[in-house]
Amino acid sequence: MKANILIIEDNEQNIYLVTFLLEKNGYRVMQARDGREGIALARRSKPDLILLDIQLPFMDGYAVAHELRQNGELGNIPIVAVTSYAMSGDRERVLAAGCTGYIEKPINPETFAAEIQQYLLTSKTKHVQEVHND
C-alpha cells in the first residue's frame, strides 16, 4: 500500500507538479496552501510524509516544522523541505528546524519519486528499529 503524503505549498504550479508526480507513482496526496492549514490537516490525517515549502503565508516552514515536531502524535513523521533556498547554511537551518531532509527546487521530475521513496523507507526502518528497541 502506498503512503499518504501531505504537501504544504502555496504555489499552484508547484502543487500541481508535485501532486502529479506523486499520484502517478501511486501515492495518495493531501494539499494545504499555508502553514496553519497544513498543521491542522496533519493533525487530522496523520500522513506518512510531509513535503513542506519554507516560504509560506502566515507561518513560514521553519515555524511549521517546529510546531509539528512539538506534537507527540506527529513528531516522528518525516518532514522534507522542498524549497528554493539553496544558499550556504540553508540546508542546515532547515534540518535544525526539525525537517528530516531537503529537496531543492526546481525539483527533478525524473528523480523526485525515488527521493520521496527513500525518505519513506528510512522512516519505516527507523520505526521498526525503535519498536524492536523498546
Secondary structure in CASP SS format (residue, H / E / C, confidence):
PFRMAT SS
TARGET T0000
AUTHOR 0000-0000-0000
METHOD secondary structure of the structure
MODEL  1
M C 1.00
K C 1.00
A C 1.00
N E 1.00
I E 1.00
L E 1.00
I E 1.00
I E 1.00
E C 1.00
D C 1.00
N C 1.00
E H 1.00
Q H 1.00
N H 1.00
I H 1.00
Y H 1.00
L H 1.00
V H 1.00
T H 1.00
F H 1.00
L H 1.00
L H 1.00
E H 1.00
K H 1.00
N C 1.00
G C 1.00
Y C 1.00
R E 1.00
V E 1.00
M E 1.00
Q E 1.00
A E 1.00
R C 1.00
D C 1.00
G H 1.00
R H 1.00
E H 1.00
G H 1.00
I H 1.00
A H 1.00
L H 1.00
A H 1.00
R H 1.00
R H 1.00
S H 1.00
K C 1.00
P C 1.00
D C 1.00
L E 1.00
I E 1.00
L E 1.00
L E 1.00
D C 1.00
I C 1.00
Q C 1.00
L C 1.00
P C 1.00
F C 1.00
M C 1.00
D C 1.00
G H 1.00
Y H 1.00
A H 1.00
V H 1.00
A H 1.00
H H 1.00
E H 1.00
L H 1.00
R H 1.00
Q H 1.00
N C 1.00
G C 1.00
E C 1.00
L C 1.00
G C 1.00
N C 1.00
I C 1.00
P C 1.00
I E 1.00
V E 1.00
A E 1.00
V E 1.00
T E 1.00
S C 1.00
Y C 1.00
A C 1.00
M C 1.00
S C 1.00
G C 1.00
D H 1.00
R H 1.00
E H 1.00
R H 1.00
V H 1.00
L H 1.00
A H 1.00
A C 1.00
G C 1.00
C C 1.00
T C 1.00
G E 1.00
Y E 1.00
I E 1.00
E E 1.00
K C 1.00
P C 1.00
I C 1.00
N C 1.00
P C 1.00
E C 1.00
T C 1.00
F H 1.00
A H 1.00
A H 1.00
E H 1.00
I H 1.00
Q H 1.00
Q H 1.00
Y H 1.00
L H 1.00
L H 1.00
T H 1.00
S H 1.00
K H 1.00
T H 1.00
K H 1.00
H H 1.00
V H 1.00
Q H 1.00
E H 1.00
V H 1.00
H H 1.00
N H 1.00
D C 1.00
END
